[in-house]
């Protein structure tokens, strides 16, 4: 794969320099690998996120997902081998590392991508002692020194632009590892630290949200912030105030975006995530701050009473990052540890046929006009256009919480403003909503409520209601003032590699030129 200037001889010469002879200090590893995966690795089976491939050579990779390929080139498998400790694990790790370095000595767009290079450099630093633990290193040690030095210099010349969001931050994290753990130099370290402070200010919002407005991305950010905290504390004996402040803001917001089942809400390209990993990340923060109900900068509102828990997207769709979605005013709802109303999820990578469909408004629990999205996307999945104004007000009263929001995403095409009111009663057994279109355009509206696969739904006899069985015990009744309501097929892709069939409640009707008001309610049946 050619990379223009970065594949040229001039760029290779630019990366030359003294190879670090050793780590400047032992680099801590916060997140241990999986020894079961490590044992499979020794048999040649490389597994990541439920995707496995048996390899015989690093220069003959199979057709694999972008996530698996990035993990392989990022040397994430070193962590799983190091979890085994001694035995044949270090020998296997060194053998495969040597093969990988030979196969990727020249420019390779996938292996040399800044965020992948950063991950590789971090994994090398964190597993340095494991790789050099005995006398069996041979000539690998010098090669590894050169590799680490090259990767560090490559990162200093290839920081992604600001609109890349988390990808840029992760590459910058690699710069910090390169400057402090490997190359040193007071000037280099100071410049890198200032760059880190500026990027945190640009990416972490005042309420602790992230500019990509993706709950899973927020978890990734917090994981990186915690690793940077440990690294800098080890290197300097101090934690920069800007870094600790970011951790203290992000941790409560991440809690706010988790459902009671421990998984994350599905907004803006994020999936549920790994509950165990989320618990580990939050435990490392030492934060006891309560999760906020109001996230005005992140664009999320949450409300809960009793076992009922709701999260609503009240923010403007972002153009930052790779996973933009058109889900403004969508919401998710849980009762205890059982999700009831959800969004459909996401897939990454522009080659995935589900990517565009899951980013569309119809894949979210909200309203569409003429079966079109409230935002338009380019072929690479980037947001081309969307709402100019998204408003939100919140009113907490004795009877419950009222969230009122609006967006003008349908104004350019149809001259319509969408307003949504969501009320969750304080007794935790009643949800009421209103969706209103104001304007004179459009031919048809469609209001969707995607159901979690574990919810069993059946239409009531009068055609104006749906009976929902949740968790095998609870019964909820959904009713509406609209004339046309149906149960239709839907999908739920809440985990990587998962594709589950489910259903959606669909309310639809004509637009006659005077807008429309649809009222609906969801109440628990205790009888």
N, C-alpha and C positions, 0 to 999 in steps of 0.2 A: 504494500500500500504506500503510495507516494504522499508526502506531506508538504510539497512546495519547498520553501526555505528550510523547514525543519528536517527535511530529508537530504539536504545538501551537504557537501563537504565543509563549507564555511560554517554551518551550524554545528557540525560535529567537532570542528576545531574550537568553536566557542565554548563547548562543554568540557574541554580539556582543563586540567588543573591538578593540584596535589590531591592525592587520594587520602582520605582520613585513615589514620593507622589503627584507630580504635574508637569506640564510643567515648565521649568526653565524660560520661557518667552512666551508671546503669539506668536504663529506661524502664519504668514500671509498666506492667500490663494489667489493666483493670478488668478486662473481660476474658476469662479463660476460654480455651477452645473446648471442643467436644471430643473426648477420647474415643468414643465409638466411631465417629467419623475418621479419626486418626487411624484406627485399626483397619478400616476399609481402605484408606489411602495407601497403606503399605501393600495392599493387594492390587493397587492400581486403580481403585474406584474413587473418583473425585466427585464428591457430592456437595451441593450447595442449594439450600432452599428447595428441597424435594426434587432437584434435578441432578441426575447422576450420569457420569460418562466414564468408561474404562479407557485409560490412556496407555499408550506404549511409547509415545514421543511427544515432546512439547511443541515440535514444529509441524505436527499433523493433528491439529485440533479438530474435533467433530463439529458438525453443525449444531450450535448451541445458542441459547438465549443470550441477549446482551448482558443480562445480570450475571449469568454463570461465567461468561467470557471475561467480564471485568473482575470478578472474584478470582479467577484463575491467574490473570496477569497481575492482579494486585497481591498475589501470594498469600491470600487469606488462609490457604490450607496449611501454612506454617503454624498457625495457632492451634489447629487440631492435632498436628503431629507433636508440638511441644507439650500438649496436654498429656501425652503418653510418658513424658519424662525421658528416660534412658532407653536401653535396649537398642533395637534396630531403628528406632524413630529418627535419631539425629543423622544416621547414615543415609536413610531414605531421603530425608529433607535435603541434605547436601547434594545427593545425586541428582534429584529433580531440580534443585536450584541451579546446579551447574548446567544441566541440559537446557533449562529455561533461558539462562543468560546467553548461551551459544545461539539459541534459536532467535533471540530478540536483540542481538547486538546492534542491528541496523534498524532504521526507522520503521515503526509499525504503528499505524494510527490507533489501533485498539489498545496496544500495550503501552504506548507513550502518551495516551490521553492524560491531561494534567491531573484529574481526580484519581485515575487509576495509578498513575505514577506516585501520587501522594500516598495512596493506600499501600503501595508496595514499599515505599521508603519507611513508612510507619511500621509495617510488619517486620521489615528487616531490623529496624532499631529495637523493637520490642522482643524479638527472638534472637538477638545477637548472641547472648550467652548460651542459649540452647544450641545454636549452630556451631559454636566454637567450644563446646564443652569438653572435648577430649583431643587427643593427638591425631585424629583421623581426618583432619581438614585438608591436608595436602596443599595443593596450590589454590584451593578454593578461597582461602582467606584474602589473598591479594586481589583476586577477581571480585570478591564481594566488596572489598574496599573501593575498588574502581567503580563498580556498579552503583554503590550508594552515593559516591561523589558525583557521578554523572547524573543520577536521578535528581539529586539536590540542586545541581546547577540548572538542569532542564526546567525544574519548577520555578526557579527564579527568573527564567526567561519566557514562561508560558502561562502566566496567571490568566484565567478566563475573564471576560468582561463582566461588569456589574450585573447585567441582566441575566446572567447564568445562575444567580442565587446560590443555593447550597453547593452546587458543583464548584463554584469559585471559592467558597469558604473552605471546603474540604481540601482543595488544592493549596490554599493558604495555610491550612493546618500542617500540611506536608512541608511547606516552607519553614514553619516554626521548628519542626523536628530537625530539618536539615541544618538550620542555622544554629540551634542550641545544642543538639546532641552530636552533630557530626563536624560541621565546618568551623564553628566558632567565629570569632572576630567581633569586637564590640560594635563597630559600625553596622555590620550586617545584622546582628541581633537586635539592635535598637531600631533599625529601619523595619525589620520584620515585625517587631512588637507593635510599632506604630501602625503598620498596615493592618495588623490584626485588630487593633482597637477601632480603627476607622470602619473596617468591614462589619464588626459586631454592631457598631452604631447604626450602620446602614441596613443591616438585615434583621436585627432583633428589635421589635417594636416596643413602645413604652409599656404596654400591658403584658409583655412577655411572648407575644405571638411572633410568627416568622413571616417575612414578606411574601413567601410563596403560598401562605394560607393553607398549608397542607399539614394536618396533624402528624403524619408519619415523618415528614421532613423536620418538624419541630423536635421529635424524639431523636432524630439523627443529629440535629444541632446540639441538643443537650448532651448526648453521648460524646461528641467531639469537644464540647466546652469542658466537660469533666476530665477528659484525657489531657487536654491542654493545661488544665489546672494542675494536675499531678506532675506533668512534665516540667512546667515552669517552676513549680514549687521545689522539685528535685534539683533543677538547674541553678536556681538563684536563692532558694530558701524563702521565697516570698510569692504570694499570689497577687497579680495585678488587680487593683480595685475594679477596673472596668470588666474584668473577666468574672469575678465573683458576683458583681452586680447583675451581669447577664444571667448567670446560673440562678440567682435568687428570683429573677423575674420569669424565667422560662419554666421552671419546675411547677409552679402553681397553675400556669396556663396549660401545661401538658396534662395535669390532673383533670382540668376542666373539660378536656376534649376526650376523656375516656368514658366509656359506658360503664355501668356497674358490673358488667361481666369482665372488666379489666382490659378489654380491647379498645382501640381508638375508633372514633367516628369516621365515616367514609366521606370526606370532603376534599375536593380539589386535587384528586389524584392519589390520595392517601388510602392505605388499607388498614385492616385491624391491627396489624403488627403482632409481634410475639409477646404475649402477656408476661412471661417469665423475664424476658429481657427488659420490658418496660419497668417491671418491679425492681430489677437490679439497678437500672439507670436512676430511678427516683430515689432508691435507697442510698445511692452514693452522693446525693445532693445535700443530705442533712437538713433539708428544708422542711419546716413544719407549717409553712404558710398555707392557708386554705385556698382551694380552687376558686377563682373569681367567677361570679355569675355573669358579669358584664365585661365583654372584651371589645371595647369600641374601636381600638386600633386594629386588632386581629380580625374584627368583623364577625364575631360569634357571640351568641347569647345562649345561655343555658338556664333552665328552670327545672325545679324538682320539688316534689312534695310526696311524703311517704315513700313508696317504692317506685313512683313514677319519675322518669328522668328524660328531659328533652333538650336537644341542642339544635340551634337554628343558624343557618348561614345568612348573615345580614351584611356581608361585605361586598365590595366591588371585585369582580373577577380580576385576577392579577396577570400581568404580562411577564412576570419574573419566573424563571425556571422552565422546566420541560413539561409540566403536567397541568396545564391550564384546563379548567372545566367551566361549563356554563350552567352552574347550579344555584344561582342567586335565589334566595328566599326558600331554599329547600330545608327540610328538617329531618331529624331522626328521633325516634322515641323508644324508650325501654321501660319495661315493668320488672323491677328487680333485675335479675341477671338474664332476662329474656328480652331480646330486641324484637320490636313489633314493626315499626315503620323504619325503612332504611333507604339509603341511596344504593345504586347498583354496584359501585366499586370502580376499579380502573385497571388498565393495563399500560405498561410503559413501552416506549419504542414505537416509532412511526410505522414499522413493518407489521405490527400486530393488528390484525383486522378488527379487533374489538376496540382499539384505542379511540378512534373517532366516535364510535357509537356510544361508548361509556362516558365520553366527555360532553355529549350533547345534553340539552336540558331535559329531554324525555327520559334519560336514565337517572333522573333525580326526582325526589318527592316534592314536586312543585307543579306549576302551571305552564303550558305551552300554548302558543297561538299558531294556527294553521300548520301544526306539526313541524315548526321550525324552532331552532335554538335561539335563545336570547343573545347569543354571541356567535361570531363567525371565526373559523379557524383556517390557518394556512395549511398547506400540504404536510408540513413538518410538525403539525400539531400546535404551533404557536398561535396565540390569540391575535386576530386581526382587528376585531372591533367588538364592542360590548357596551354595557350600560355606562353612561356618563355620570349618572347620579344614582346612588343607592343610599336610602335614608333608613334610620331606625330609631325608635323611641321605646322605652321600657317603663312600665309602671308596676311596682310591687305594692299590693294592697292586702288587706286582711283576707279577702276572698281568694287571692291567688296572684299570679303573675301574668300581665298582658304585654306581649311584644308586638309592636306594629312596625312594619317595614314596607318599603316600596323600591322598585327599580324601573328605569326607563329603557330597558333593552329592546323593547318592542316599539318604541316611539319612532325610530327612523323608518322602519318598514311598514308599520300599521297604524301609527299615531296612537298607540295604546300605552297606558301606564298600569303596571301591575302593583296592587297593594295587597298585603297579606297581614291578617291579625291572628295571633296564636295566643290562646288563653289556657293556662294550666291551673286548675283549681287547687286550693290549699289542702283539701282533703285527699288529693292524690288519686282520685278515681274518675276524673272527668277532664277531657280536653275539648276545647271548642275552637273552631276556626272560621275565618271568612276570607275568601279570595275575591278580589274585585278588579275588574278591568275598566279603566276610565278612558273614553275616547270613542271614535266612530268607525274605526277600521277593523279589518280581519273578517274571516268567514266562520271560523270555528275555534272554540277553546277546548283544551283537554287538561284535566286536572288528574295527576297521578299520585298514588300512595303505594310505593313498592313495599312489599311485605318480606320479612325475613323468612328464609326457607323453613324454619321450625314452626312458623305460624300456619295453622290450618284454617282456611277461610271457606265460607259458604254463604250464598246469597239468601237473604230473607225473602219470604213469599211475596211481600208487597213491592219488591223491586227497588226499594229506597234504602235498603240497609244490608249490611254484611255482618255475619257472626264470625268472630275470630277466637280461636282456641290457642292460648298462649302457654307454653311450658307444660302442656298436658293437664293443667289445673284451672288456670284463670280463663274466664270467658269475657270478651269485650264486644261491644256492639258499635258498629260504625253506621251513622245515618247522615243523610244529606237532604237539602231542599231541592236539589236538581232533579230533573225528570229522567235523565239517562245515566244509568250506572251499570257497570259490568265488572266481572272478574276476568282478567286476561293474563296470559303467560308473561313471565319476567325472568330475569337472571340475577344471580348474586355472585359477585367475584370479590369477596372480602379478604381473601388470602392469595398469595402468589401461587399460581398453578391451580387454583380452585375455580370451578365453574359449576354452580348449583342452580337447578331449576327452582323457580318460585312463582308467586303470583303478584299481581298488582290490582288495586282498586282503581278503576278508571271512570271518571265522571266527565262527560263531554256534552256539548250542545252548540247550537248556532249563535253567531254574533249578528245581531240585527241592526247594528249601527248606533246603539246606545250603551255599549259596554255590557257588563254583566256582573251580578253578585251571586256567589255560591256560598252557602252556609253549610257547614258540616260539623259533626261532633263524634267523639269517641268516648264511650263510658264503660266502666267495668260493671259487669252483671254479677252481683253478689248473691243472687237467688238461685 
